[in-house]
Amino acid sequence: MTADHPGDPGLFGPQSVTWQMHGDPVMWIAGIRALYLQALHPRAVRGVLQNSDFRRDAWGRLLRTANFVGTATYGTTEAAERAGARVRKIHDTLRATDPDTGEAYRIDEPELLLWVHCAEIDSYLNVLRRSGFRLTDAEADRYVAEHLQSARLVGLDPGTVPADRAGLAAYFTRTRPELAAGPEAREVYDFLLRPPVHPLLVPARELLWRRVARLAYDALPPFAHQLYGRPAPGPVTVTLRLRAAGALLRRVPAQVRWQLPPKHILRAVARLGPEARPAPHRLGRAHAVPDVPGQSDADRAGTAG
């Protein structure tokens, strides 16, 4: 916000790490990785598959999720709070059933919301850093802390949510015994590789989408590959592929990418002024690459014992 362009910066604002990161096109790959990771929590993935039209409207679901993230990041405070209230209201009415025990449970149980949140934040941070979006470790910790806001939006108590990378790694270590690649996770895996498309688009799906989905899968932490039982290239190889993908996607001018609906960034710039355009160099320090290529907080948790 400036004197010439007064406006509400929203929950994060142009000075946040989130504002800069979420404008990057590699976020789409990160979002797919998050879906693979989220599917490994049996109770969480049942809640999705039993209460949504994911199979029939996968693209709509992905776009609605992206719209929520965009609104929370770049929208006004009021718009972000409204979006969070809608999500909480929907979740409040939904239940899932454990097919083994017959137990019915709420899908907005704190442990399930926390798993979805942590899988998303780890995926966004992991994939963007490995793809060449440079953050210092301190900035990466800031990013995790900033998303106490998004955790609150979906109904979590921020005091129960990891606030830095160490907390995120400890969370994955604690949660690993609850994870499994059950039939629902394998359904999500197969679905993400071959989502339904018009017959004329099948060649494009095989040529483009499947490569993106495979790269997102390969970027998972080692423990996820172990649970899925499917091999993946070594982490350094995956990091090199992510950097190549990032370099390619970032060649598309930002002004072209931002014209795509729902245009959250363009509306934020109109509200706050041109200096609000996401630009990673505005984080204001010498860039630093991750200390260990290919290793994330979930990766470290996955190799800890």
FITOR-243029 format. One record per residue (C-alpha): y, z, x. Coordinates in nm, 2 decimals. Example, Ala and Ser with C-alpha at 12.3 -4.5 7.8 and 13.67 -1.06 7.14 Angstrom:
BEGIN
[site [-0.45, 0.78, 1.23]]
[site [-0.11, 0.71, 1.37]]
This chain:
BEGIN
[site [0.00, 0.00, 0.00]]
[site [0.35, -0.09, 0.13]]
[site [0.70, -0.04, 0.00]]
[site [0.72, -0.42, -0.08]]
[site [0.38, -0.42, -0.25]]
[site [0.32, -0.09, -0.43]]
[site [-0.02, -0.04, -0.58]]
[site [-0.32, 0.18, -0.61]]
[site [-0.54, 0.14, -0.30]]
[site [-0.85, 0.27, -0.49]]
[site [-1.11, 0.50, -0.37]]
[site [-1.13, 0.37, -0.01]]
[site [-0.81, 0.17, 0.08]]
[site [-0.74, -0.09, 0.35]]
[site [-0.76, 0.17, 0.63]]
[site [-1.12, 0.26, 0.55]]
[site [-1.42, 0.12, 0.73]]
[site [-1.57, 0.04, 0.39]]
[site [-1.28, -0.19, 0.31]]
[site [-1.34, -0.39, 0.63]]
[site [-1.72, -0.40, 0.61]]
[site [-1.77, -0.49, 0.25]]
[site [-1.57, -0.82, 0.29]]
[site [-1.83, -0.95, 0.53]]
[site [-2.07, -1.22, 0.41]]
[site [-2.37, -1.06, 0.58]]
[site [-2.35, -0.79, 0.30]]
[site [-2.58, -1.02, 0.09]]
[site [-2.86, -0.99, 0.35]]
[site [-2.80, -0.62, 0.37]]
[site [-2.83, -0.59, -0.01]]
[site [-3.17, -0.76, -0.01]]
[site [-3.29, -0.53, 0.27]]
[site [-3.18, -0.24, 0.05]]
[site [-3.40, -0.37, -0.24]]
[site [-3.71, -0.39, -0.02]]
[site [-3.64, -0.04, 0.11]]
[site [-3.57, 0.11, -0.23]]
[site [-3.89, -0.03, -0.37]]
[site [-4.09, 0.20, -0.14]]
[site [-4.01, 0.51, -0.35]]
[site [-4.27, 0.49, -0.63]]
[site [-4.07, 0.69, -0.89]]
[site [-3.75, 0.50, -0.81]]
[site [-3.90, 0.15, -0.83]]
[site [-4.08, 0.24, -1.16]]
[site [-3.75, 0.34, -1.30]]
[site [-3.61, 0.00, -1.23]]
[site [-3.91, -0.21, -1.34]]
[site [-3.97, -0.02, -1.66]]
[site [-3.61, -0.02, -1.77]]
[site [-3.46, -0.36, -1.67]]
[site [-3.49, -0.73, -1.71]]
[site [-3.53, -0.76, -1.34]]
[site [-3.81, -1.02, -1.37]]
[site [-3.62, -1.24, -1.62]]
[site [-3.27, -1.19, -1.50]]
[site [-3.29, -1.12, -1.13]]
[site [-2.98, -1.31, -1.04]]
[site [-2.78, -1.13, -1.31]]
[site [-2.90, -0.80, -1.18]]
[site [-2.80, -0.88, -0.83]]
[site [-2.46, -1.00, -0.93]]
[site [-2.40, -0.69, -1.15]]
[site [-2.49, -0.47, -0.85]]
[site [-2.25, -0.67, -0.63]]
[site [-1.98, -0.64, -0.89]]
[site [-2.02, -0.27, -0.90]]
[site [-1.99, -0.24, -0.52]]
[site [-1.69, -0.47, -0.52]]
[site [-1.52, -0.28, -0.79]]
[site [-1.58, 0.05, -0.62]]
[site [-1.45, -0.08, -0.29]]
[site [-1.16, -0.30, -0.38]]
[site [-1.07, -0.21, -0.74]]
[site [-0.81, 0.04, -0.86]]
[site [-0.91, 0.41, -0.88]]
[site [-0.93, 0.37, -1.26]]
[site [-1.15, 0.06, -1.24]]
[site [-1.39, 0.23, -1.00]]
[site [-1.41, 0.55, -1.21]]
[site [-1.48, 0.34, -1.52]]
[site [-1.75, 0.15, -1.34]]
[site [-1.91, 0.48, -1.23]]
[site [-1.89, 0.62, -1.58]]
[site [-2.07, 0.31, -1.72]]
[site [-2.35, 0.35, -1.47]]
[site [-2.39, 0.72, -1.54]]
[site [-2.39, 0.65, -1.92]]
[site [-2.66, 0.39, -1.89]]
[site [-2.88, 0.60, -1.66]]
[site [-2.84, 0.90, -1.89]]
[site [-3.04, 0.71, -2.16]]
[site [-3.33, 0.58, -1.95]]
[site [-3.67, 0.73, -1.87]]
[site [-3.97, 0.61, -1.68]]
[site [-4.34, 0.71, -1.70]]
[site [-4.58, 0.78, -1.41]]
[site [-4.89, 0.57, -1.50]]
[site [-5.12, 0.80, -1.31]]
[site [-5.01, 1.13, -1.48]]
[site [-4.84, 1.02, -1.79]]
[site [-4.53, 1.22, -1.69]]
[site [-4.20, 1.10, -1.83]]
[site [-3.90, 1.15, -1.62]]
[site [-3.53, 1.07, -1.61]]
[site [-3.43, 0.78, -1.38]]
[site [-3.11, 0.97, -1.29]]
[site [-3.29, 1.26, -1.13]]
[site [-3.08, 1.35, -0.82]]
[site [-3.37, 1.28, -0.58]]
[site [-3.40, 0.92, -0.71]]
[site [-3.03, 0.86, -0.71]]
[site [-3.01, 0.99, -0.35]]
[site [-3.29, 0.76, -0.24]]
[site [-3.12, 0.46, -0.38]]
[site [-2.79, 0.56, -0.23]]
[site [-2.92, 0.63, 0.12]]
[site [-3.13, 0.31, 0.13]]
[site [-2.82, 0.11, 0.04]]
[site [-2.59, 0.28, 0.30]]
[site [-2.84, 0.25, 0.58]]
[site [-2.90, -0.11, 0.49]]
[site [-2.53, -0.20, 0.49]]
[site [-2.47, -0.02, 0.81]]
[site [-2.78, -0.14, 0.99]]
[site [-2.76, -0.51, 0.90]]
[site [-2.39, -0.55, 0.96]]
[site [-2.39, -0.38, 1.30]]
[site [-2.69, -0.58, 1.42]]
[site [-2.53, -0.90, 1.29]]
[site [-2.23, -0.86, 1.52]]
[site [-2.00, -0.66, 1.30]]
[site [-1.88, -0.42, 1.57]]
[site [-1.83, -0.05, 1.50]]
[site [-1.81, 0.25, 1.72]]
[site [-2.05, 0.53, 1.64]]
[site [-1.76, 0.73, 1.52]]
[site [-1.67, 0.45, 1.27]]
[site [-2.03, 0.43, 1.16]]
[site [-2.02, 0.80, 1.08]]
[site [-1.69, 0.75, 0.90]]
[site [-1.86, 0.48, 0.69]]
[site [-2.14, 0.71, 0.58]]
[site [-1.89, 0.99, 0.50]]
[site [-1.67, 0.75, 0.30]]
[site [-1.96, 0.68, 0.07]]
[site [-1.97, 1.04, -0.06]]
[site [-1.73, 0.87, -0.30]]
[site [-1.98, 0.61, -0.42]]
[site [-2.25, 0.88, -0.44]]
[site [-2.02, 1.08, -0.67]]
[site [-1.96, 0.77, -0.89]]
[site [-2.33, 0.74, -0.97]]
[site [-2.37, 1.11, -1.05]]
[site [-2.46, 1.28, -0.73]]
[site [-2.31, 1.60, -0.60]]
[site [-2.14, 1.49, -0.27]]
[site [-2.24, 1.82, -0.11]]
[site [-2.61, 1.71, -0.13]]
[site [-2.55, 1.37, 0.03]]
[site [-2.57, 1.29, 0.40]]
[site [-2.22, 1.26, 0.55]]
[site [-2.30, 1.11, 0.89]]
[site [-2.57, 0.91, 1.07]]
[site [-2.75, 1.22, 1.19]]
[site [-2.77, 1.34, 0.83]]
[site [-2.90, 1.01, 0.71]]
[site [-3.17, 1.00, 0.98]]
[site [-3.28, 1.35, 0.89]]
[site [-3.29, 1.25, 0.52]]
[site [-3.53, 0.96, 0.60]]
[site [-3.75, 1.19, 0.80]]
[site [-3.78, 1.43, 0.51]]
[site [-3.84, 1.16, 0.25]]
[site [-4.11, 0.96, 0.43]]
[site [-4.40, 1.15, 0.29]]
[site [-4.29, 1.05, -0.06]]
[site [-4.29, 0.68, 0.02]]
[site [-4.56, 0.42, -0.05]]
[site [-4.60, 0.05, -0.10]]
[site [-4.76, 0.07, -0.44]]
[site [-4.81, -0.22, -0.68]]
[site [-4.45, -0.21, -0.80]]
[site [-4.32, -0.23, -0.44]]
[site [-4.55, -0.53, -0.37]]
[site [-4.43, -0.69, -0.69]]
[site [-4.07, -0.65, -0.57]]
[site [-4.17, -0.79, -0.23]]
[site [-4.33, -1.10, -0.39]]
[site [-4.04, -1.14, -0.63]]
[site [-3.77, -1.14, -0.37]]
[site [-3.94, -1.41, -0.17]]
[site [-3.98, -1.63, -0.48]]
[site [-3.73, -1.54, -0.75]]
[site [-3.73, -1.77, -1.06]]
[site [-3.51, -2.07, -1.03]]
[site [-3.47, -2.40, -1.21]]
[site [-3.74, -2.65, -1.10]]
[site [-3.48, -2.87, -0.93]]
[site [-3.38, -2.57, -0.72]]
[site [-3.73, -2.49, -0.59]]
[site [-3.68, -2.69, -0.27]]
[site [-3.36, -2.50, -0.19]]
[site [-3.52, -2.17, -0.27]]
[site [-3.80, -2.25, -0.02]]
[site [-3.56, -2.38, 0.24]]
[site [-3.27, -2.13, 0.22]]
[site [-3.34, -1.83, 0.00]]
[site [-3.68, -1.76, 0.14]]
[site [-3.54, -1.75, 0.50]]
[site [-3.27, -1.51, 0.40]]
[site [-3.52, -1.28, 0.21]]
[site [-3.76, -1.29, 0.51]]
[site [-3.48, -1.20, 0.75]]
[site [-3.38, -0.91, 0.52]]
[site [-3.74, -0.79, 0.52]]
[site [-3.77, -0.82, 0.89]]
[site [-3.46, -0.60, 0.93]]
[site [-3.64, -0.31, 0.77]]
[site [-3.72, 0.00, 0.98]]
[site [-4.07, 0.02, 1.14]]
[site [-4.20, 0.28, 0.89]]
[site [-4.13, 0.03, 0.60]]
[site [-4.32, -0.25, 0.77]]
[site [-4.61, 0.00, 0.82]]
[site [-4.61, 0.09, 0.45]]
[site [-4.59, -0.27, 0.33]]
[site [-4.87, -0.36, 0.58]]
[site [-4.70, -0.68, 0.68]]
[site [-4.60, -0.76, 1.04]]
[site [-4.25, -0.84, 1.15]]
[site [-4.10, -0.96, 1.47]]
[site [-3.98, -0.71, 1.73]]
[site [-3.64, -0.55, 1.66]]
[site [-3.46, -0.73, 1.94]]
[site [-3.58, -1.06, 1.80]]
[site [-3.46, -0.97, 1.45]]
[site [-3.12, -0.86, 1.59]]
[site [-3.07, -1.19, 1.76]]
[site [-3.16, -1.37, 1.43]]
[site [-2.92, -1.15, 1.24]]
[site [-2.64, -1.22, 1.49]]
[site [-2.71, -1.60, 1.46]]
[site [-2.69, -1.56, 1.08]]
[site [-2.37, -1.36, 1.10]]
[site [-2.21, -1.61, 1.33]]
[site [-2.30, -1.89, 1.09]]
[site [-2.19, -1.72, 0.77]]
[site [-1.86, -1.61, 0.92]]
[site [-1.77, -1.97, 1.00]]
[site [-1.70, -2.01, 0.63]]
[site [-1.33, -1.93, 0.60]]
[site [-1.27, -1.60, 0.43]]
[site [-1.03, -1.75, 0.18]]
[site [-1.30, -1.99, 0.07]]
[site [-1.56, -1.70, 0.03]]
[site [-1.31, -1.48, -0.15]]
[site [-1.25, -1.75, -0.42]]
[site [-1.60, -1.69, -0.55]]
[site [-1.62, -1.48, -0.86]]
[site [-1.54, -1.19, -0.93]]
[site [-1.26, -1.22, -0.67]]
[site [-1.22, -0.85, -0.60]]
[site [-1.06, -0.90, -0.26]]
[site [-0.81, -1.15, -0.39]]
[site [-0.71, -0.91, -0.67]]
[site [-0.67, -0.63, -0.42]]
[site [-0.45, -0.84, -0.19]]
[site [-0.24, -0.94, -0.48]]
[site [-0.20, -0.57, -0.57]]
[site [-0.14, -0.43, -0.22]]
[site [0.00, -0.72, -0.02]]
[site [-0.13, -0.96, 0.25]]
[site [-0.19, -0.68, 0.50]]
[site [-0.47, -0.55, 0.28]]
[site [-0.69, -0.85, 0.36]]
[site [-1.02, -0.72, 0.52]]
[site [-1.00, -0.79, 0.89]]
[site [-1.24, -0.59, 1.12]]
[site [-1.00, -0.59, 1.41]]
[site [-0.77, -0.37, 1.21]]
[site [-1.00, -0.08, 1.27]]
[site [-0.79, -0.05, 1.58]]
[site [-1.01, 0.00, 1.88]]
[site [-1.22, -0.18, 2.14]]
[site [-1.53, -0.31, 1.97]]
[site [-1.86, -0.16, 2.06]]
[site [-2.21, -0.29, 2.00]]
[site [-2.49, -0.06, 1.88]]
[site [-2.64, 0.14, 2.16]]
[site [-3.00, 0.03, 2.08]]
[site [-3.03, -0.33, 1.95]]
[site [-3.22, -0.33, 1.63]]
[site [-3.23, 0.04, 1.57]]
[site [-3.08, 0.21, 1.27]]
[site [-3.08, 0.56, 1.13]]
[site [-3.38, 0.48, 0.92]]
[site [-3.55, 0.32, 1.23]]
[site [-3.50, 0.64, 1.43]]
[site [-3.64, 0.84, 1.14]]
[site [-3.93, 0.60, 1.13]]
[site [-4.02, 0.65, 1.49]]
[site [-3.97, 1.03, 1.50]]
[site [-4.32, 1.16, 1.53]]
